[in-house]
């Protein structure tokens, strides 16, 4: 495990179309640290043995009831009787949690979505938890120009994506998605732009690092 405690792991939750993904990616590039978003699916799939297609089908998707889990019968997906006791959505979620914790132990990095803030909350790893939002008009414009969503469908699509992310987060954690009390920093990307939002987070990282306890050389020395 990386013992350099003046290095932070940064987690980013985001409204659809707010630019949270690109903000996280550019932040990681500027800080020269790993960035995990869709790549996390591949890492989880490799470490758990669950195929990547199943991970993608459950990735940040809401689960409304236990009945839904039963409908997604593991046996129909090629699993054995030994794996039937736990619904597949829980297997996927726990595998993602384990991967997030393992990757965070390697040192500073940026996670986008996937309840990373909650996954790391009991690990002792110092984190800066960020939520990126923007007015609907700004998000609709980005959805159309960047993601190619038809103009008259942008608002409905953005609302649908936010509902999925919120349902997923609220179902698997004891927090509430998008509520300011659960984040260290909330940014309206429409007011600062992508670059400005990155700079704000970088500044917050530096301020946060100054308040972290330093580890003395004797504490980090593992030689006898």
C-alpha positions as CSV (number, residue, x, y, z in Angstrom):
1,X,0.0,0.0,0.0
2,X,1.2,3.5,-0.8
3,X,2.0,5.2,2.5
4,X,2.5,8.7,1.2
5,X,-0.4,10.3,3.0
6,X,0.0,13.7,1.4
7,X,-1.3,12.2,-1.8
8,X,-5.1,12.2,-2.3
9,X,-7.5,9.9,-4.1
10,X,-10.1,12.1,-5.9
11,X,-13.6,10.8,-6.5
12,X,-16.0,12.6,-8.8
13,X,-19.8,12.2,-9.0
14,X,-21.5,14.1,-11.8
15,X,-24.8,15.1,-13.4
16,X,-25.2,13.9,-16.9
17,X,-23.9,16.5,-19.4
18,X,-22.0,18.5,-16.7
19,X,-18.6,17.5,-18.0
20,X,-17.7,15.5,-15.0
21,X,-16.0,12.8,-17.0
22,X,-13.8,15.1,-19.0
23,X,-13.0,17.1,-15.9
24,X,-11.8,14.0,-14.1
25,X,-9.8,12.9,-17.1
26,X,-8.1,16.3,-17.6
27,X,-7.5,16.5,-13.8
28,X,-5.7,13.1,-13.8
29,X,-3.6,14.1,-16.8
30,X,-2.6,17.4,-15.1
31,X,-1.7,15.6,-11.9
32,X,-0.1,12.7,-13.8
33,X,-2.1,10.1,-11.9
34,X,-4.3,7.2,-13.1
35,X,-7.9,7.8,-14.2
36,X,-10.6,5.2,-13.8
37,X,-14.0,5.3,-15.3
38,X,-15.0,2.7,-17.9
39,X,-11.6,1.1,-17.4
40,X,-12.8,0.2,-13.9
41,X,-15.3,-2.2,-15.5
42,X,-12.4,-4.1,-17.2
43,X,-10.4,-4.1,-14.0
44,X,-13.3,-5.5,-12.0
45,X,-14.1,-8.1,-14.7
46,X,-10.5,-9.3,-14.8
47,X,-10.2,-9.6,-11.0
48,X,-13.6,-11.2,-10.3
49,X,-13.9,-13.6,-13.2
50,X,-17.3,-12.1,-14.2
51,X,-17.4,-11.4,-17.9
52,X,-17.1,-7.8,-19.0
53,X,-20.5,-7.8,-20.8
54,X,-22.3,-8.6,-17.5
55,X,-20.4,-5.7,-15.8
56,X,-21.5,-3.3,-18.5
57,X,-25.1,-4.4,-18.2
58,X,-25.1,-3.5,-14.5
59,X,-22.7,-0.6,-14.6
60,X,-24.3,2.3,-12.7
61,X,-27.8,0.9,-13.4
62,X,-30.5,1.2,-10.8
63,X,-31.9,-1.8,-9.0
64,X,-35.3,-1.1,-7.7
65,X,-36.1,-4.3,-5.8
66,X,-34.9,-7.8,-4.8
67,X,-37.5,-9.1,-7.3
68,X,-35.4,-7.6,-10.1
69,X,-32.4,-9.5,-8.8
70,X,-34.3,-12.7,-8.9
71,X,-35.5,-12.1,-12.5
72,X,-31.8,-11.7,-13.4
73,X,-31.3,-15.4,-12.6
74,X,-27.5,-16.2,-12.4
75,X,-28.2,-19.7,-13.8
76,X,-29.5,-18.1,-17.0
77,X,-26.1,-16.4,-17.3
78,X,-24.1,-19.6,-17.0
79,X,-23.4,-19.5,-13.3
80,X,-23.4,-22.6,-11.1
81,X,-25.6,-23.4,-8.1
82,X,-22.8,-22.4,-5.8
83,X,-23.1,-18.8,-7.0
84,X,-26.9,-18.6,-6.9
85,X,-27.1,-17.5,-3.3
86,X,-26.1,-13.9,-4.2
87,X,-27.9,-12.0,-6.9
88,X,-25.6,-11.1,-9.8
89,X,-26.1,-7.3,-9.3
90,X,-24.6,-7.7,-5.9
91,X,-21.7,-9.7,-7.2
92,X,-20.9,-7.0,-9.8
93,X,-21.2,-4.2,-7.2
94,X,-19.0,-5.9,-4.6
95,X,-16.4,-6.7,-7.3
96,X,-16.3,-3.1,-8.3
97,X,-16.0,-2.0,-4.6
98,X,-13.0,-4.4,-4.2
99,X,-11.4,-3.1,-7.3
100,X,-11.8,0.5,-6.2
101,X,-10.2,-0.2,-2.9
102,X,-7.3,-2.2,-4.5
103,X,-6.6,0.6,-7.0
104,X,-6.7,3.3,-4.4
105,X,-4.2,1.5,-2.3
106,X,-1.7,1.8,-5.1
107,X,-1.6,5.6,-4.8
108,X,-3.3,8.8,-5.9
109,X,-5.8,8.4,-8.7
110,X,-9.1,9.8,-10.0
111,X,-12.4,7.8,-9.9
112,X,-15.5,8.9,-11.7
113,X,-18.8,7.5,-10.5
114,X,-19.4,4.0,-9.2
115,X,-19.9,5.0,-5.6
116,X,-16.1,5.3,-5.2
117,X,-16.5,7.9,-2.4
118,X,-18.5,5.5,-0.4
119,X,-16.3,2.5,-1.2
120,X,-13.3,4.3,0.2
121,X,-15.0,5.9,3.2
122,X,-13.9,3.3,5.7
123,X,-10.4,2.6,4.4
124,X,-8.5,5.4,5.9
125,X,-7.3,6.5,2.5
126,X,-7.4,10.3,2.2
127,X,-10.0,11.3,-0.4
128,X,-11.3,14.5,-1.9
129,X,-14.9,13.8,-2.9
130,X,-16.3,16.1,-5.6
131,X,-19.7,16.5,-7.2
132,X,-20.0,18.3,-10.6
133,X,-23.3,19.8,-11.6
134,X,-24.7,22.3,-14.1
135,X,-28.1,23.8,-15.1
136,X,-30.2,21.7,-17.4
137,X,-29.8,24.1,-20.3
138,X,-26.0,23.8,-20.1
139,X,-26.2,20.0,-19.9
140,X,-28.6,19.8,-22.8
141,X,-26.2,21.8,-24.9
142,X,-23.4,19.5,-24.1
143,X,-25.4,16.4,-24.7
144,X,-26.3,17.6,-28.2
145,X,-22.9,19.0,-29.1
146,X,-20.6,16.4,-27.5
147,X,-22.6,13.3,-27.3
148,X,-24.8,13.7,-30.4
149,X,-28.1,13.4,-28.6
150,X,-31.0,14.9,-30.7
151,X,-32.0,18.3,-29.4
152,X,-35.6,17.5,-28.6
153,X,-34.5,14.4,-26.6
154,X,-31.7,16.0,-24.6
155,X,-33.7,17.0,-21.5
156,X,-35.4,13.7,-21.2
157,X,-32.2,11.7,-21.7
158,X,-30.3,13.8,-19.2
159,X,-33.1,13.3,-16.6
160,X,-33.1,9.6,-17.3
161,X,-29.3,9.3,-16.8
162,X,-29.4,11.3,-13.6
163,X,-32.2,9.1,-12.3
164,X,-30.2,6.0,-13.0
165,X,-27.1,7.3,-11.3
166,X,-29.1,8.5,-8.4
167,X,-31.0,5.3,-8.0
168,X,-27.8,3.2,-8.2
169,X,-25.9,5.3,-5.6
170,X,-28.8,5.6,-3.2
171,X,-29.6,1.9,-3.4
172,X,-26.0,0.7,-2.6
173,X,-24.9,3.4,-0.1
174,X,-26.3,5.1,3.0
175,X,-25.7,8.5,1.4
176,X,-27.7,10.5,-1.1
177,X,-26.4,11.2,-4.6
178,X,-25.8,14.9,-5.2
179,X,-26.5,16.1,-1.6
180,X,-23.8,18.6,-0.7
181,X,-23.3,17.2,2.8
182,X,-21.8,14.0,1.4
183,X,-19.1,15.8,-0.7
184,X,-16.1,18.0,0.0
185,X,-16.5,20.2,-3.0
186,X,-19.5,20.9,-5.3
187,X,-18.9,22.7,-8.6
188,X,-21.2,24.2,-11.1
189,X,-19.2,23.6,-14.3
190,X,-21.3,26.0,-16.3
191,X,-19.8,28.9,-14.2
192,X,-16.1,27.8,-14.5
193,X,-15.9,25.8,-17.6
194,X,-14.0,22.5,-18.0
195,X,-10.5,24.1,-17.5
196,X,-11.7,26.3,-14.6
197,X,-13.3,23.4,-12.9
198,X,-10.1,21.4,-13.1
199,X,-8.1,24.3,-11.7
200,X,-10.6,24.6,-8.8
201,X,-10.2,20.9,-7.9
202,X,-6.4,21.1,-8.2
203,X,-6.4,24.1,-5.8
204,X,-8.7,22.1,-3.4
205,X,-6.3,19.2,-3.6
206,X,-3.3,21.4,-2.6
207,X,-5.3,22.9,0.3
208,X,-6.4,19.5,1.5
209,X,-2.9,18.0,1.3
210,X,-1.6,20.7,3.6
211,X,-4.0,19.5,6.3
212,X,-3.2,15.9,6.1
213,X,-1.0,14.3,8.8
214,X,2.6,13.8,7.8
215,X,4.2,10.4,8.2
216,X,7.7,10.4,9.8
217,X,10.5,8.4,8.3
218,X,10.5,6.1,11.3
219,X,6.8,5.3,10.7
220,X,7.4,4.4,7.0
221,X,10.7,2.5,7.6
222,X,9.9,-1.2,7.4
223,X,13.5,-2.4,7.8
224,X,14.7,-4.0,11.0
